[in-house]
Amino acid sequence: MFGSTLSTQSPFARASRRNPAQKGVLARWIMARRTRVALRALDAHLLEDIGMTEGEAKRESARPFWQ
């Protein structure tokens, strides 16, 4: 309507088109977020397998995605 259309592209695709350097930054942020969410879901036995304590996992998963 009124000559505008909604974009069907993801924000990731739009940002990488404007500035290719942003694509790498966004990819790292997305991976950090996903990794920390997965880390939060691990139980003590699995954390022990990767050499982390529950406290370490809790601190790491609480960090902002950009750090």
N, C-alpha and C positions, 0 to 999 in steps of 0.2 A: 504494500500500500504506500502511496506517495513516493514511489520510485526507490524505496529502500527494501532490501531483503535481509532476512536473517542469515547469518553465516552458518554453514553446516560444518565448517572446519573447527578443529579443536583450538583452544588458546595456544597450545604448544606449536601447532602448525603455523598459525598466524604470526606468532612471535619469531619463529625461526626464519620466516620469510622477510620480516622487517630487519632483523639483525641476526645473521647466522651465529654469532658468538653467543647469543642468548640461548640457542638450542642446547649447547653443552651445559650451561649453568642450569637450565630447567631440567635437563636429564639427570644431573647430579642431585638436584633437590628432590625430584620424584623418587629416585632410587633411595635416597636417605630416608625419606618418609616411609616408603614401603618396607625397607629393612627394619626400621625402628618399630613399626606396627607389628611386623612378624616377630621381632625379638620380644616384644611385650607379651606375645601369646605363648611363648615357650615355658614349659614347666621346669622345675629344679633339675630333674634328671637330664633333660636335653641341654640345659644351660651348662651343667657339669661336663657334658660331652664336648662342648665348644670352649670350655675353660673359663666360664664366667660365673660369678656369683649372682644371686638374685638382686642384691643391692646394685651391683655394676650394671646389670641389665635394666633395672629400673631407672637408674641415672641416665644411661645412654638413650633409652626410649623416651625420656622426658625432654631431651634436647630438642630445640627447634630444628626444623628441616634444613635451614640455611647454614647451620654450623657443622 
